[in-house]
Amino acid sequence: MPVSRRALPSTTEASDPTGLRTAAAVMLWISVVLLVDTAGSLSVQRVLGVLTWVVLFAVLRRETAPVRTQTAIVVAFATAVEFVFSPLLGVYLYRLGNVPAYVPPGHGLVYLAALSIGRSTWTRLRRRGLTTAVVVVGGCWALYGVTLAPRPDQLGAFWFCCLAVFLICGPSRELYVGAFVVVSYLELLGTSLGAWTWQPRDPVGLVTIGNPPSGASGGYAWFDLAALLGAPALGRLLGLSGPAGGGAEAGPKSPVAM
C-alpha cells in the first residue's frame, strides 16, 4: 500500500540534545539485566521485570503521546511473538525455558533506544553514510552466515533482506539504522551470555538459523514498522491528541509501494 515517508517523533531536545544519551542509558540497563540474569533464579527474573517496567515508564514520561502509543504497540506485538516463537515453537529458548519477566518491557526499551538513535542530530546529519554502513556490515554478516559460518544461517540472510528493504523505502529509515545497532548488540550479548539460544533449524527443519541470526534486526524492524503505521489509528481510537509524528513536522512525502 502507499506509505508516505514520516519524520521520526521528537522528544524533549533540551534535556537530551542528541538522543544518543537515552539510547546509551537504555542499552546499559538492558546489559546489566542480562548480566544479572546469567545466574539468576525465576524470582530474580521477576524482580528484574518489575525494575525494567519502572525504567520503561520513566523513559516514557519524557515522550509524547504518539511515541507512548508506538511503544505500547511494540510491547504487545513483540510479547505475542515471544510466546509463540519461544515456548510454543521453540525457535529460540531462554535459559529457564520461559519468557523472562523483563522481556516485554525490554522490547519497549529496545524500541525507544533505536528511536533515540534514529532521531538524534548526529544520525540525521550522517543518514546516508550510516545507511550505507549498515547495508555493508549487515550484508557481509549475512553473506558469511550462508557461506563460511560453521553454523549456517539462512534465516539471518532473509531477515537482512527485510532490513535492506526497510532502509531503502521504509517510512523512517533512521529508525532502522538505530534498530540494527541496538538489536545486533543485544543479540550478540544475550546469546554469548546464554540468556537465550537460537535453535539450529526452524521447527520444520527447512531453514538454518545462526546463534544469533545475522539479520535479527531485520526481523525486529517489523515491530518498528507496526508501531509507526499502527500508532495513528490506535491514537485516534483512544482519543489521544497530537500528530502521528509526536509534534515533528513530516518530511517530504514520496509515496512508496509496499
SULPEFEN-V417137 format. One record per run of one state. SS is the DSSP state (H for helix, E for strand, - for the rest). FROM is the first residue (numbers start at 0). LEN is the number of residues. Records with the same first field share a line. If there is no record, write none. Layout:
SS: FROM-LEN, FROM-LEN
This chain:
-: 0-1, 3-16, 37-4, 60-4, 88-3, 94-7, 119-1, 125-1, 147-6, 169-3, 193-2, 198-2, 201-6, 208-7, 238-17, 257-1
E: 1-2, 91-3, 195-3, 200-1, 207-1, 255-2
H: 19-18, 41-19, 64-24, 101-18, 120-5, 126-21, 153-16, 172-21, 215-23
